[in-house]
Amino acid sequence: MNENQPTREKLFSVSHRVDAAQRTRRNRHRGGILWLTGLSASGKSTLAVELELALFGMGCQVFMLDGDNVRHGLSADLGFSPADRAENIRRVGEVAALFAEAGTIVIAAFISPYRTDRDRIRARHPDYFHEIYLDAPIEVCERRDPKGLYRQARAGSLKEFTGVSAPYEPPFSPHLTIHTGAQTVDQSVKSLIDYVERRLRT
């Protein structure tokens, strides 16, 4: 080894004295990651905000992680290349898992266009990860286009835009699919709450 190369400090895992079962009994629900994936304007942020409010009102420990918010802080140094997108999702997956281990229901609202990135989180945190696909046709998303991003992408002024100039890979086997192009916000939120009641509430 090069003597000028810094040596890495050996890492050790530190055990908690509060375990998952104790957190579940206190919260009356298990921790989990509700990973909302779908095209831009498929309803991720809208449903995440409404679901967070609803679950909080039900007494749940819940926190939302939104793509735009994370880009302001945790991933402020990343762009939108495939490598940077992968690193962004990796970081978010690890942060979400820490919340889930603490007993929180995490609502993660991210386009996360690549299956490999989502599958990596599933593989690392199988007890917590719940993949929820917001299935809305691109035509519906373009009609909504609240930020004008599709218009910019079609005009060529916005590069590497998912669904237009960059791919989106739908899940093969999501835990839940919500057809947000055909359902109202209230109907979609109810589907999410029903899922939480079945899978995370005790």
N, C-alpha and C positions, 0 to 999 in steps of 0.2 A: 504494500500500500504506500502511496505517496505520502511522505512524512508531513508535507504541507497541507494535505487534504484533511479537513476537520473530521473527527470521529463522531459518529452518531451516538447519542446517549441511549442506553438500553431502556426500553419502555416496559412498564409493569401495569397490569390491570389492578384497579383498586375495587374491592368488593363493597357493595352497599349493605347497610344494616336494615334497610327498609326494602322488602322484596315486592315483586309484582302483585302477589296475592293480597298483601296488606294495602297496597295502593288501590286495588280493585274494590276491596271491601269499603275503604274510605270513600271512594268516588261513586260506587255503585255502577261502575262500568269499567271495561278494560281499556287500556291505551291502544291506540291504533292510528294508522296513516290512511286517510281517505284521499287517494291520489286521483284528482280530477284531470283527465287528459282529453284533448280535443282541439280542433282548429281554433284559430283566433275568431272571436265572436260566436263561439258555440255555446257560451253561457257560463264558462268556468268561474270568473270573478263574481258575477251576479249570484250564482247559486252558492258559492263559497261564503259570501257575505251573509246571505239569508240563512244558510244552514248554521253558520256560527251563532247568529243571533237566536235562532230557534233552539239549538242545543244548550246554549247558555241559559235560556229561559227554563229549560227542563232540568237545570241543576248540574249539567255536565261540565267537567273541566275541558275546555275546548279552545283551540287557537288556530287562526288561519294564516297560512303562508301563501302569498300571492306573487306571481312572476315579476310584475313590475316593481313591487316593494323590495323584493330580494335583490333586484338589479341595482337598486340605489345604494345598497350596503354590502351584503355578503358577497355579491358577485359584481361589484362595481368595476372590477378590473377586467371583466370578460366581455368579449364581443359576441357575434352570432355565427361564427364559423362552426362547422360540425364539432371540432375539438372543443371549442369554448362552450357550445351548447351541452356537450357531454359532461364537461367539468361543472357547469352550473347545476345540472341535475344531480350529479354525484354529491355536491356540497349540500344541496337541499335535502336529498335523501338521508344524509347523515344527521343533519340538524333535526329533521322530522323524527328520525328514530330516537334521538335523545329525548325529545318531547314525549314520544310514545312510551318510552321506558319509564318516564316520570309519571305515567298514568293519564296523560292528556290525549284527547282525540284531536289529531292534527288534520286540518283540511288543507291539502296542498293543491293549488290551482295553477297548473303549468301545462303549456302546450306539450312539452316533452315529446317531440315528434318521432324519436327513434325507439323502436322496441327494445333494442339492446340496452339502452340506458334505463328504461323502466324495469326490464327484467333483471338488471344488476341490483336494483334496490330490492326487488322481490326476493332475489336469491340471498342477499345479505340479511334481510329482515323479514323472513317469511311469516313470522307470528304477528307482525304488525301491518304489513302492506296489503291494501285493498285497492285494486285498480278499477277505477270507475270511468267508463268511456262515455263522453258526451257526444252523441252521434247526431250531427247536424250536417246536411249536405252543404257543400261549399257555396252553392247558389244562395242558400238561406243566409249563410254567414256574410256573404258579400252584400246582400240586401241590408243587413243590419249595419255592418261596418262602422261601429260607433266612433272609432278613432281615425277613420279614413285611410286605414293602412292598405286595404285591398286596392283602393283607387291608386295609391302611390305605387304599389307593387306592379299593377297592370301598366302604369305609365312608365315603368322602368326606373323610377327614382328611389325605390326601396329594394335593395338587393337581399338575396337569401331569405325571402319571405315564405314561410311555411304554407304549402298549398298552392302557391303560384310559381315561385322560382326555387323552392326547396321542398323536399318531400315531407309528407306526414304518413307514418305507418300505423294504421289502426291496430289496436290490440287483437290478438287471436282469441284469447279466452279471458276477457275481463270478468271481475267478480260481479259487476253490475253495469248494464248499458241503459242510458237514459236518452230517449229520442227527443232532444231539446228543440229540434226543428218542428216537432208536431205537438209538444206539450207546453202548457203554460209554466211560468216560474213556480207557481204554487204547487202544481202537479209534480214538477220535478223535485222540489224540496220535500214534498211528502214521500216520494220514492226513496230519497236519501235518508229521511228520518226512519222510515220503515226498515231500511237496511241496517241502520245503526241499532235499532231496537232488537233486531234478530241476531246481529253478529257481535255487538259490543256491550249492550246493557245486560246487567245481571239482576 
